[in-house]
Amino acid sequence: MAMADAHNNEGKTSFFGHDKGLKSYLKFEEKLKNTLLAMVMDGLLSRSDSSSIYLTKLLEVIGAWETIFPNWPDASAYAEKKFRRSPGEARSLITSLIGVNP
């Protein structure tokens, strides 16, 4: 849901001028960090893995999620933009969120 919200609120502000996009993006980063750490706790990843391994596993999980929930095109579009189109930026984001090796 955080990916769909981030996608839908990009560049938007509320009636009172609050940045909806920023709020949604911060929530997305928080949920991504929690997801990555949950993958470590589940044994899918190790804290000693590189960010490229994290990205590979994350893309596998996102692919499975897209198969199970094909009716969330906004979230899929955001995943495409953030993780598949710019893997270098995705690896940097992963590194900054949980402190793994690039």
N, C-alpha and C positions, 0 to 999 in steps of 0.2 A: 504494500500500500504506500510506503514511503517513496518508492520510485515513481508510482503513478502521480502522487501529490507533487513531487518535485517537477515532473514533466508538465503537469497541468498549471502549476503556479510560476513557472519560469517567466521572469520579467513583469510580473503582476504586482500591483500594490492595492491595498484596501482603500476604501472610501476616505479614510483618515490619513492615508499616506504610508501606512506600515508596509514594509516589503514582504509580501507573501512568499516570493521566491526564495529569499534568504532563510526564512523560517522553515520552509519545506526542505531546503537543501541541508540545513543543519540537522534536521530530523533524519534525513536520508543518511548522512554520515554517521550519526549515532547508531542507527539500525544496521548499517553495513559493518561497523566495528563489532557490534554484538553478534552479528551473523558469523563473521570471521572467527571470533573467539569461540563461538559455539561449535564451529567446524573443528577447531583444535580440541575442544573438550570431547567431541564425538569421535576423535581419532582419525578424521579425514586429513588433517594437516598437523604439522609439528611447528612449534615456535621457532625451530631452527631452519625451517624451509625458507626459500627465497620468495620474494614477492611475485616472481613469475610462476612459481608453483602454486602460490595462493590464487593468482588470477586464473590459472588453468582449472583448478578445482572449483573455483567460484563460477566460472563459465559452464562447467559441467552441471553444477547444481541449478544454475539459472536455466539451462537448456531443459533439464528435467521439469523444472517448475513451469516453463512455458508450454511443455507438452501436457501437463496436468491441468493448467489453468490458461487455456488459449484465449479466454475472453477478457484479458487484461492488456489490450494493445498499448495503452499509455505506458504501463510499466515495462513492457517489452521494448518499446521504442526508446525509453530512457536507458535501459540496460544496453541496448545496441549502441547508443551514443556514448555512454560513459565507459563501457568495458570493451566492446568489440572494435569500434572505430579508432580508438586511441589507446592501445594497450600500454604504451609508455606512461601516459598520464594515469591510467588505472593502477599500474604498479607503484607509481609515486604516491597515489592516494592511499593505497594499502600500506605502504611503508610508513607514511605519516600517521595513519590511524593506529597501527599496532606495533610499529617499531621493528619490523623484520628487515632482514638484509635485502637490498635491492637486487 
